Amino acid sequence: MTHGHDILHMMEGNTYHTKSDLVKAVVEKFGPQETFHTCSAEGMNAEEIVDFLDGRGKFMRTPDGGFTVDITKVCNH
């Protein structure tokens, strides 16, 4: 089980144009069967963790209309 922080750190320096692009990148990096957890939730698949992180305001828009991680919103524990 992979922590959501690992996805946020994977996003640093990268821009994604859709949530589907990010889900695809997560599956490519961690594998299609991987499950994810955070400090407050667990047992999520790639699409669910991306939606969870988005819902928690962890992403920010980029000038080209995509999005990336808002590094100021990543907790460090």
N, C-alpha and C positions, 0 to 999 in steps of 0.2 A: 504494500500500500504506500503510495507516494503522497507527500504533503503538498498542499496547494502552493506553498512558498516556492517549491521547486519549479512550478509552472511560471510563477511571477518572475523568478530569476532567469528562466529560459527566455522570457519575453524581453528582457533588458536589451536595448539596442536594436530591436526588431519591430517592424510595423506589420500589422495584419489588417486587411481590408474588410474582412467579414469575420463573424464569430466562427463560421464554418472553416475558414482558413486556419484559425487558431486551433480548433478541434482537430483538424487534420495534422497540424504540426505536433500537437500533444500526443496523438496516437502514433505518429512516426517516431517520436522520441521515446515514449514510455511503453508502447505496445498496445494492441487493441484490447487486451484482457485486463490491463492495469486498472486498479481502483484507487480512488483518491480520498483524502481526508483533509480537514482543516482543524483548527482549534475547537470548532463548535459543531462540526458535521463529519460524517464518514460514510463510506460505501458508495461514493459517486463514480459514475463513468466519466469519460472525457467531456462529453457534452454537458453533463450536469455540473461538473466542476467549473467549466467556463461560464455557464449561466450563474452559478453561485458567486464566483469572483466578480462578475459584471454587476450583479445585484448588490454587492458590497462596496461598489464604487472603486474597485482596484484598477480600472482602466482609465486612460485619458485619450482624447481625440488628438490626432496629428494634423498638421496643416494640409496634408494631401487627402484628408477625409477618412483615413484609417484610424487605427487606435493602437496603443501600446500600453505597457504597464505604467501606472503612476507610482513611481518608486517611493514617493513620500508616504504611501499608504500600505507599505509592506512592513508588518511587525517583525521585529528581530529577536525572536525567542526560540 
